[in-house]
Amino acid sequence: MSLEFYQALIFFILVIPSAILHEYFHAWVANQLGDPTAKNMGRLTLNPLSHIDLWGTILLPLFLIFAFHGSFVFAYAKPVPYNPYNLKNQKWGPALVAAAGPFANFFLAVTFGIFIRLSVFPQMADIFSIIVFINILLGVFNLVPIPPLDGSKILFAILPSRYLNIMYNLERYGMLILLVFLFFGFWIIQPIISLIFRLIVGV
Protein backbone atom coordinates (compact mmCIF):
# COMPACT_ATOMS: atom_id res chain seq x y z
CA MET A 1 0.00 0.00 0.00
CA SER A 2 1.24 3.50 -0.87
CA LEU A 3 1.90 6.32 1.59
CA GLU A 4 -1.00 8.22 0.00
CA PHE A 5 -3.31 5.29 0.78
CA TYR A 6 -2.39 5.28 4.49
CA GLN A 7 -2.68 9.08 4.65
CA ALA A 8 -6.16 8.86 3.14
CA LEU A 9 -7.10 6.16 5.65
CA ILE A 10 -5.97 8.40 8.55
CA PHE A 11 -7.87 11.27 6.97
CA PHE A 12 -10.99 9.08 6.81
CA ILE A 13 -10.69 8.11 10.49
CA LEU A 14 -10.22 11.72 11.61
CA VAL A 15 -12.86 13.30 9.38
CA ILE A 16 -15.71 11.38 11.04
CA PRO A 17 -15.60 13.15 14.46
CA SER A 18 -15.13 16.50 12.71
CA ALA A 19 -18.20 15.91 10.53
CA ILE A 20 -20.18 14.76 13.58
CA LEU A 21 -19.34 17.95 15.52
CA HIS A 22 -20.36 19.93 12.43
CA GLU A 23 -23.82 18.32 12.45
CA TYR A 24 -24.14 18.57 16.24
CA PHE A 25 -23.64 22.35 16.08
CA HIS A 26 -26.38 22.61 13.44
CA ALA A 27 -28.73 20.79 15.82
CA TRP A 28 -27.67 22.82 18.87
CA VAL A 29 -28.12 26.21 17.20
CA ALA A 30 -31.47 25.19 15.68
CA ASN A 31 -32.67 24.14 19.13
CA GLN A 32 -31.45 27.41 20.67
CA LEU A 33 -33.31 29.37 17.99
CA GLY A 34 -36.61 27.62 18.65
CA ASP A 35 -36.65 24.49 16.51
CA PRO A 36 -36.46 21.21 18.51
CA THR A 37 -36.77 18.96 15.42
CA ALA A 38 -33.23 17.61 15.61
CA LYS A 39 -33.43 17.25 19.38
CA ASN A 40 -36.69 15.31 19.13
CA MET A 41 -35.12 13.00 16.55
CA GLY A 42 -32.14 12.25 18.81
CA ARG A 43 -29.65 14.29 16.79
CA LEU A 44 -28.71 16.76 19.53
CA THR A 45 -25.96 14.42 20.69
CA LEU A 46 -22.28 13.69 20.07
CA ASN A 47 -23.02 9.97 19.83
CA PRO A 48 -21.48 8.98 16.45
CA LEU A 49 -24.19 6.38 15.82
CA SER A 50 -26.79 9.15 15.58
CA HIS A 51 -24.90 11.00 12.84
CA ILE A 52 -23.16 8.33 10.77
CA ASP A 53 -24.63 7.76 7.33
CA LEU A 54 -23.79 4.26 6.07
CA TRP A 55 -23.20 5.44 2.52
CA GLY A 56 -21.76 8.94 3.02
CA THR A 57 -19.68 8.33 6.15
CA ILE A 58 -18.48 4.76 5.61
CA LEU A 59 -18.98 3.17 2.19
CA LEU A 60 -18.36 6.14 -0.13
CA PRO A 61 -15.07 7.31 1.44
CA LEU A 62 -13.75 3.73 1.67
CA PHE A 63 -14.67 3.14 -1.98
CA LEU A 64 -12.89 6.36 -3.02
CA ILE A 65 -9.79 5.47 -1.00
CA PHE A 66 -9.48 2.12 -2.77
CA ALA A 67 -10.63 3.35 -6.19
CA PHE A 68 -8.22 6.31 -6.28
CA HIS A 69 -5.44 4.63 -4.26
CA GLY A 70 -5.66 7.30 -1.57
CA SER A 71 -5.39 10.31 -3.86
CA PHE A 72 -9.00 11.41 -3.36
CA VAL A 73 -11.44 10.94 -0.49
CA PHE A 74 -14.78 12.55 0.35
CA ALA A 75 -17.17 11.87 3.24
CA TYR A 76 -20.16 13.39 4.96
CA ALA A 77 -22.33 12.76 8.02
CA LYS A 78 -26.12 12.41 8.01
CA PRO A 79 -27.58 15.93 7.56
CA VAL A 80 -29.42 17.30 10.60
CA PRO A 81 -33.13 17.88 9.96
CA TYR A 82 -34.70 21.15 11.04
CA ASN A 83 -37.90 23.07 10.40
CA PRO A 84 -37.12 26.68 9.42
CA TYR A 85 -40.72 27.71 10.23
CA ASN A 86 -40.05 26.98 13.91
CA LEU A 87 -37.14 29.39 14.10
CA LYS A 88 -37.66 32.64 15.98
CA ASN A 89 -36.04 34.67 13.20
CA GLN A 90 -37.41 33.58 9.83
CA LYS A 91 -34.90 35.59 7.76
CA TRP A 92 -31.60 35.02 9.54
CA GLY A 93 -32.44 31.88 11.53
CA PRO A 94 -31.73 29.42 8.68
CA ALA A 95 -28.47 31.24 7.91
CA LEU A 96 -27.36 31.01 11.57
CA VAL A 97 -28.20 27.30 11.69
CA ALA A 98 -26.25 26.78 8.45
CA ALA A 99 -23.25 28.82 9.65
CA ALA A 100 -23.03 26.83 12.90
CA GLY A 101 -21.52 23.76 11.19
CA PRO A 102 -18.61 25.55 9.48
CA PHE A 103 -18.09 27.60 12.66
CA ALA A 104 -17.61 24.36 14.61
CA ASN A 105 -15.01 23.22 12.09
CA PHE A 106 -13.08 26.50 12.19
CA PHE A 107 -13.22 26.43 15.99
CA LEU A 108 -11.66 22.94 15.99
CA ALA A 109 -9.05 24.03 13.45
CA VAL A 110 -8.01 27.04 15.54
CA THR A 111 -7.97 24.97 18.76
CA PHE A 112 -5.64 22.33 17.34
CA GLY A 113 -3.63 25.05 15.60
CA ILE A 114 -2.98 26.59 19.03
CA PHE A 115 -1.86 23.17 20.28
CA ILE A 116 0.67 23.06 17.43
CA ARG A 117 1.93 26.59 18.01
CA LEU A 118 2.31 26.03 21.77
CA SER A 119 3.91 22.60 21.23
CA VAL A 120 1.22 20.89 23.30
CA PHE A 121 1.88 17.14 22.86
CA PRO A 122 4.55 17.79 20.20
CA GLN A 123 4.64 14.09 19.33
CA MET A 124 1.07 14.53 18.05
CA ALA A 125 1.87 17.54 15.84
CA ASP A 126 1.40 15.62 12.58
CA ILE A 127 -2.01 14.31 13.65
CA PHE A 128 -3.01 17.77 14.89
CA SER A 129 -2.00 19.21 11.49
CA ILE A 130 -4.28 16.74 9.73
CA ILE A 131 -7.14 17.66 12.08
CA VAL A 132 -6.56 21.35 11.34
CA PHE A 133 -6.53 20.69 7.60
CA ILE A 134 -9.66 18.50 7.71
CA ASN A 135 -11.66 21.10 9.61
CA ILE A 136 -10.57 23.96 7.39
CA LEU A 137 -11.52 21.82 4.40
CA LEU A 138 -14.96 21.04 5.86
CA GLY A 139 -15.52 24.66 6.90
CA VAL A 140 -14.55 26.23 3.57
CA PHE A 141 -16.22 23.55 1.45
CA ASN A 142 -19.53 23.83 3.28
CA LEU A 143 -19.53 27.60 2.82
CA VAL A 144 -19.56 27.24 -0.96
CA PRO A 145 -22.99 28.64 -1.96
CA ILE A 146 -24.22 25.52 -3.78
CA PRO A 147 -27.36 23.74 -2.52
CA PRO A 148 -27.48 21.72 -0.33
CA LEU A 149 -24.27 23.10 1.24
CA ASP A 150 -24.50 25.51 4.18
CA GLY A 151 -23.26 28.41 2.08
CA SER A 152 -26.44 28.34 0.01
CA LYS A 153 -28.60 28.94 3.10
CA ILE A 154 -26.42 31.89 4.08
CA LEU A 155 -26.64 33.25 0.53
CA PHE A 156 -30.45 32.92 0.59
CA ALA A 157 -30.57 35.18 3.66
CA ILE A 158 -28.27 37.79 2.10
CA LEU A 159 -29.77 37.98 -1.39
CA PRO A 160 -32.55 40.48 -2.15
CA SER A 161 -35.93 38.74 -2.40
CA ARG A 162 -36.12 39.30 -6.18
CA TYR A 163 -33.32 36.77 -6.68
CA LEU A 164 -34.71 34.05 -4.44
CA ASN A 165 -36.82 32.39 -7.13
CA ILE A 166 -33.69 31.88 -9.21
CA MET A 167 -31.94 30.28 -6.25
CA TYR A 168 -34.92 28.05 -5.45
CA ASN A 169 -34.95 26.85 -9.07
CA LEU A 170 -31.22 26.15 -8.94
CA GLU A 171 -31.76 24.20 -5.72
CA ARG A 172 -33.49 21.46 -7.71
CA TYR A 173 -30.20 20.82 -9.52
CA GLY A 174 -28.04 21.36 -6.46
CA MET A 175 -26.62 17.83 -6.19
CA LEU A 176 -25.70 17.78 -9.88
CA ILE A 177 -24.00 21.19 -9.62
CA LEU A 178 -22.23 20.01 -6.46
CA LEU A 179 -20.86 16.89 -8.19
CA VAL A 180 -19.59 19.01 -11.09
CA PHE A 181 -17.94 21.36 -8.58
CA LEU A 182 -16.31 18.45 -6.72
CA PHE A 183 -14.69 17.04 -9.84
CA PHE A 184 -14.02 20.18 -11.87
CA GLY A 185 -14.18 23.23 -9.60
CA PHE A 186 -12.66 22.13 -6.31
CA TRP A 187 -9.37 23.77 -7.29
CA ILE A 188 -11.08 27.16 -6.75
CA ILE A 189 -11.18 26.76 -2.97
CA GLN A 190 -7.83 24.96 -2.58
CA PRO A 191 -5.77 28.21 -2.31
CA ILE A 192 -8.20 29.49 0.35
CA ILE A 193 -7.82 26.28 2.34
CA SER A 194 -4.01 26.46 2.06
CA LEU A 195 -3.92 30.13 3.12
CA ILE A 196 -6.11 29.56 6.21
CA PHE A 197 -4.02 26.51 7.12
CA ARG A 198 -0.80 28.55 7.01
CA LEU A 199 -2.36 31.34 9.07
CA ILE A 200 -3.54 28.93 11.75
CA VAL A 201 -0.52 26.67 12.14
CA GLY A 202 2.05 29.38 11.38
CA VAL A 203 3.93 27.74 8.51
N, C-alpha and C positions, 0 to 999 in steps of 0.2 A: 504494500500500500504506500502511496506517495505521501509526502509531507503535507501537501494541499488537502488530501483526503482526511488526515488526522486533524488538521486545523479546522476543516469544515465540520467534523464530528464534534469537536470541542465547542465550536460556534453554535451548533445545534443544541447541545446540552445547556449552554448558558443563555440562549435566546428564550427558552421556555419561561423561566422565572421573570425575565424582563417583560415578556408579552403578557404574562399573567398580571403583573403589577399595573401595566398599562390598562388592562380591562377593569381591574379592581378600582382604579381611580375614576374611570368613567362611571361605574356603579355608585361610588361614594359621592361624587359631586351631584349626580342625578338625584340621589336620595336627599342630599342637603338642600337641593333646589326645589324639592316638593314631589318628586316622582319616585315612589317606592317599588316600581316594577321589577328592577333588578334584584332588590332586596327580597321581595316576595318570591322570586324564582330561585333564591339561594345563590345569587351571583355576587352578593356583597360579602365576599370572603376571599382569603388568600389560599384557600384549599385548591391545589392544582387540578384536582379531579372535576371541579366545577367549571373550569375555564378551558380545559384541553379539548380541542376538536380533533377527532381521530384522523381525519384527512389532512386538515391544515397544519396541525401541530406535530403529527407523528409521521404519517405515510408520505405526504408530499415532500417534506424536507429530506427524509431518508431516500426517497426515490431520486431526488435531484442530486444528492451527494453521490450516489452510486452511478447515476446516469452521466453526470458531468465530472466524475472523478475528483470531486471536492472543489471544483473551480466556481461553482454557483450553488447557492442554497437560499431558500426562501421559506418562511414559516409564519403562521399566524395563529392566535388563540381564538376561541369562540367569541364572536362579537356580543357585547352586553346589550340586552334589549332595554329600551326605555320608551316612554310615551311622552313626546314633547308637549302634549296638551295638558299634562299634569304640572309642568314646570311653572314656577311663579312668574318668571319673565319669559314671555312667549317669543320675544325677538332675540335676546341675547342668551337665554337659557340653553338652547341647543348648541350654540357656539361654545359656551363655557363647559358643557358636558364633553364636547368633542375635544376641546383644548386640554382637558384634564389628562388624557392618555399620554400625549406627547410631553406634557409638563412632567409627568411621573418619570418618563424616560430621561429627560434632560436632568432632572433632579438626581437620578441614579448616576448618570454620567459624571456630573459635577462632584458628587460624593466620592466616587471611586477615583476621580481625577485628583481630589485632595489627598486621598490615601497615597497615591503615587508621588505627588509632590512632597509630601511630608515623610516619605519612606516608611509608611506604616506597613508592617509585614512585607519588607522588601523582596522576600523570596516569592511573593505572590504578584509581583509587579506585572509580569507578562499576562497573567489571568485577569488582573484588574484592567489592563489596557484593552483586552478583548471585551470586557464588560462595558467599558467606556465607549468603545467603538460600536458595539451592538446597540446600545441605548441611543447614541447619536443617530445611528442609521434608522432605528425605529421612529425616533422623534421627527427627524427631517422627512423621512418617507411618508409618514402619516399626515404631515402638514401639506403635502402636495394636494392641490385643490381638484382632485378627481374623485367623483363618487365611486365607491362608498367610503373613501378615506376621510379622516377627520377634517382635513383642510377644506373639503367641500362644504361642510357644515358651517365652518367659520366664514367662508366666502359668501354663503347664502345670507348670513347675518349682516355682512358688510355691504353687499351689493344693493343698489337702489331697487325698489320693488319692480320697476319696469323691465329689469333683466331676469327676474326670477323664473318666468315661464321658460326662457331659453335654458336655464340651468336645470329646471325640472325635466325638460325634454331630453337633455343630455344625460340625466341620471339614469334613464332607461338603458343607455349604452355604456354605463359606467364601467362594468366589469370588462367589456371588450376594450375600451380605451385604456383601462388600467393594465391589461395584459400587453397591449402595444407599448405602453410606457415602460413596463418592466423589461421588455426585450430590446426596445429600440431607443428609449429616452432616458434610461436610468443614469446615463453618463452626465445628464444635466445637473443632477444633485450631488454627484460624487465630489466635485471641488468644494461644495458647501460642507459636506460631511468631513472632508479632510481638514478644512480650515478650522472648524469647531473642535475637532479632535486635537489639533495642535494647540489651540488656545487653552483647552482644558488641561491637557497633560504637560504642556510646556515644552514641546519638542518641535 
